[in-house]
C-alpha cells in the first residue's frame, strides 16, 4: 500500500456522530482531540501514520475532495447535486444523515403552491442551483436569495415567501409557522472520492472503498 499521505474530509455537526462508527468500523481510529469540539486543531492524526482526518463544514467537504486537498470524504447528496463537481466520484451510499430537501412556506400563504398558476417564485435557500433547476423543470423561474442559515426567518421578515432547506423532523418549520409543500430530494450521505486519486492510487483507494462498504453492511 502506498504510504503517501491520505486525507479524509468529514463534515462537522450531526452527521459526524453518525459517520464516526463507520470510520472506526473501516479500521480508522482518530486521535482523541478529533472528538473534542473545543479543539482548535484542523488536521487530526489516526492509527495509520499516513492517514489524517479533517473536520470541516459539510459544503467544504466536497470542495476539498474535488480539488485534491482530501482524497476521500463523506458528504450529503444535497451538496453533491448543488456543486456537481466532475472531479468527485460517489461510489457508496452510507445510509446516514437521512433527511429531505424540502420546499416550505407559511401555512397561511394566500396563493398556496399551485405550480400551474406560477411563472416566477422568490426562494431563500442555501441551494440556489438545485432550486433553480427544480423549478425550471416545471417551467417556473426561481429567483433565489442565498442564505447560509436561519432560513426560516426569510418568510417571517418578508425577505422571501418561500424557502428550500434540509428538513429532518420538521419541528423548526412548525415552530416558525411554516409547512412543507413539496420535496425536492431525499438526502443521505455518501462516501466520495477524488477521481484523480482513484486513478493514480487505484489499489489503495479501492481498498478503502471496500472497507467502508463492509463497515456499512455490519457483522
C-alpha positions in Angstrom: 0.0 0.0 0.0 1.2 3.5 -0.8 2.4 5.5 2.2 1.7 8.8 0.5 -0.5 11.0 2.8 -4.2 10.2 2.6 -6.6 12.8 3.9 -10.2 12.1 4.7 -12.6 15.1 4.9 -15.5 14.7 7.4 -18.4 17.1 8.0 -18.9 18.9 11.3 -22.2 18.6 13.2 -24.9 15.9 13.3 -23.5 13.8 10.5 -20.1 13.4 12.2 -21.7 11.5 15.1 -23.2 9.0 12.6 -20.1 8.8 10.5 -17.6 8.0 13.2 -18.8 4.5 13.9 -18.4 3.7 10.2 -15.0 5.3 10.1 -13.9 3.1 13.1 -15.5 0.0 11.6 -13.5 0.6 8.5 -10.4 0.4 10.6 -9.6 4.1 11.2 -9.4 5.5 14.7 -8.9 9.2 15.1 -6.8 10.8 17.8 -8.8 11.8 20.9 -8.7 15.5 20.0 -10.9 14.8 17.0 -13.9 14.3 19.2 -13.2 17.4 21.2 -15.4 20.1 19.6 -13.4 22.8 21.5 -10.1 21.7 19.9 -8.6 24.3 17.5 -6.8 21.7 15.6 -7.7 21.4 11.9 -5.7 18.3 10.9 -6.0 15.1 13.0 -3.9 12.0 13.2 -5.2 8.5 13.2 -3.9 5.0 14.0 -2.5 4.9 10.5 0.6 7.1 10.3 -0.1 8.2 6.7 -3.8 8.9 7.2 -5.2 12.2 8.6 -8.7 13.5 9.1 -10.0 17.0 8.6 -13.3 18.2 10.2 -14.9 21.0 8.0 -18.3 22.4 7.1 -20.4 20.0 5.1 -20.3 22.1 1.9 -16.5 22.3 2.2 -16.0 18.5 2.2 -16.9 18.3 -1.4 -14.6 21.2 -2.3 -11.6 19.7 -0.5 -12.2 16.4 -2.2 -12.9 17.9 -5.7 -9.7 19.9 -5.7 -7.4 17.2 -4.2 -7.0 18.6 -0.7 -8.5 15.4 0.5 -8.7 12.1 -1.3 -11.8 10.7 0.4 -14.7 12.3 2.2 -18.3 12.0 3.4 -20.9 14.4 2.0 -24.6 14.5 1.6 -26.0 14.2 -1.9 -27.6 17.6 -1.3 -24.0 19.1 -1.5 -23.0 16.8 -4.4 -26.0 17.8 -6.5 -25.6 21.5 -5.7 -21.9 21.7 -6.8 -21.9 18.8 -9.3 -18.2 18.6 -9.3 -17.0 16.4 -12.2 -13.8 15.5 -10.1 -15.9 13.7 -7.5 -16.9 10.0 -7.7 -19.5 8.9 -5.1 -19.3 5.0 -5.1 -21.2 4.3 -1.8 -24.4 5.5 -0.1 -23.5 5.2 3.6 -27.2 5.3 4.6 -26.6 8.0 7.3 -27.7 11.6 7.6 -31.2 10.8 6.3 -33.3 13.9 5.7 -35.0 15.7 2.8 -34.6 18.8 0.8 -38.0 20.5 1.0 -39.9 23.5 -0.2 -41.7 25.3 2.7 -43.9 28.3 3.1 -46.1 30.0 5.7 -49.2 27.8 6.3 -51.5 30.8 5.7 -49.8 31.9 2.4 -52.8 33.0 0.3 -51.9 31.6 -3.1 -50.8 28.2 -1.9 -48.4 26.4 -4.3 -50.3 25.7 -7.5 -47.4 25.2 -9.9 -49.8 25.6 -12.8 -50.5 29.2 -11.8 -46.9 30.3 -11.1 -44.4 31.7 -13.6 -42.0 33.2 -11.0 -41.1 32.5 -7.4 -38.7 34.0 -4.9 -36.9 31.5 -2.7 -34.5 31.8 0.2 -32.1 28.9 0.1 -28.6 27.5 0.6 -29.1 25.6 -2.6 -29.7 28.1 -5.4 -28.6 25.8 -8.3 -30.6 22.8 -7.2 -33.6 25.0 -6.5 -33.4 26.8 -9.8 -33.2 23.6 -11.7 -36.1 22.0 -9.9 -38.4 24.9 -10.7 -37.1 25.3 -14.3 -38.1 21.7 -14.9 -41.6 22.8 -14.0 -41.5 25.9 -16.3 -41.1 28.3 -13.4 -38.4 30.9 -13.0 -36.9 30.9 -9.5 -35.3 34.0 -8.1 -33.0 32.5 -5.3 -31.8 34.6 -2.4 -28.7 32.8 -1.0 -28.7 32.3 2.8 -26.4 30.1 4.8 -28.6 29.7 7.8 -31.7 30.9 9.7 -33.7 30.2 6.6 -37.0 30.1 8.5 -36.6 33.9 9.2 -36.9 34.8 5.5 -40.8 34.4 5.3 -41.3 35.8 8.8 -39.4 39.0 8.0 -40.7 39.4 4.4 -37.4 38.6 2.6 -38.9 35.7 0.6 -42.3 34.0 0.9 -40.8 30.5 0.5 -37.7 28.6 1.4 -35.9 25.5 0.3 -33.9 23.8 3.1 -33.0 20.5 4.7 -35.7 19.1 6.9 -35.4 16.2 9.3 -38.3 16.3 11.8 -40.0 19.5 10.6 -40.1 20.9 14.1 -38.2 24.0 13.3 -40.5 24.8 10.4 -43.5 24.2 12.6 -42.1 26.5 15.3 -41.8 29.3 12.8 -45.3 28.9 11.2 -44.1 27.1 8.1 -45.2 23.9 6.4 -43.6 21.6 3.8 -45.4 21.7 0.5 -43.1 19.6 -1.7 -39.9 17.6 -1.6 -37.0 18.3 -4.0 -34.9 15.3 -3.0 -34.3 12.6 -0.4 -30.9 13.1 1.2 -28.3 10.6 2.6 -24.6 10.9 3.0 -22.2 9.3 0.6 -18.5 8.2 0.6 -16.9 10.4 -2.0 -13.5 10.0 -3.8 -11.3 12.3 -5.8 -11.2 10.8 -9.3 -7.5 11.6 -9.9 -6.5 9.9 -6.6 -8.5 6.8 -7.6 -6.7 6.8 -11.0 -3.2 7.3 -9.5 -3.7 5.1 -6.4 -6.3 2.6 -7.5 -5.3 -0.3 -5.3 -5.2 1.8 -2.1 -8.3 3.9 -2.7 -10.4 0.9 -3.9 -9.3 -0.9 -0.8 -10.7 1.8 1.4 -13.9 1.9 -0.6 -14.3 -1.9 0.0 -13.6 -1.4 3.7 -16.2 1.3 4.0 -18.7 -0.9 2.1 -18.0 -3.7 4.6 -18.4 -1.3 7.5 -21.9 -0.3 6.4 -23.0 -3.9 6.0 -22.3 -4.7 9.6 -21.5 -8.1 11.1 
